[in-house]
Amino acid sequence: MTNSNTSSGYVPDGTILKQQAKRLRTHLTGSGQDISHAAALETVAHQYGYKDWNTLSAASLNQSEARAGTPDMSNHFQVGNWVKGAFMGKPFTGEILGVQLHVSGSYGLTIRFDEPVDVVEFESFSSMRSRVNVRVNGNGVSPKKRSDGTPYLVLH
């Protein structure tokens, strides 16, 4: 965390930031520490390295405008959401069980597949996966790639 007016890191969309503040306030209230919504917003701003909510909000808007035209699926990365895509080149549908926002701006997702996915290409051998932990960017694409160059996971 810095005390400067700006931070050089990734800033999520304002809606996500407000959801984070709401979850923080709910958690603290449950622990017996009542804080206002404004205080929760200020705390989220400090966690991202900004001096206050207004500065963070402006940075979020600037980054959103810079990302305009690039499909951003990150608003769909919420626990309980249903997703579909391809894992190791195989189609799947499943439910998001866990989400982590990394400092780099990528997301760690835990996905439970509706039907297990065979991740092996050989006819004489199978390896079925029913759950994966994978890192994706805001577009739902894993930066890790298979030997043929396709991403491990792509969400549609």
SULFEN-V738089 format. One record per backbone hydrogen bond with DSSP energy under -1.0 kcal/mol. CO is the residue of the C=O (numbers start at 1). NH is the residue of the N-H. If there is no record, write none. Layout:
CO:NH
CO:NH
This chain:
13:17
14:18
15:19
16:20
17:21
18:22
19:23
20:24
21:25
22:26
23:27
24:28
25:29
26:30
28:33
29:32
36:40
37:41
38:42
39:43
40:44
41:45
42:46
43:47
44:48
45:50
46:49
52:56
53:57
54:58
55:59
56:60
57:61
58:62
59:63
60:64
61:65
62:66
63:67
67:70
73:76
74:77
76:78
78:81
81:96
83:94
84:156
85:92
86:154
87:90
90:87
92:85
93:114
94:83
95:112
96:80
98:110
100:108
102:105
106:102
107:136
108:100
109:134
110:97
110:98
111:132
112:95
117:129
127:119
129:117
130:113
132:111
134:109
136:107
137:140
138:73
140:155
141:137
144:152
146:149
150:146
152:88
153:142
154:86
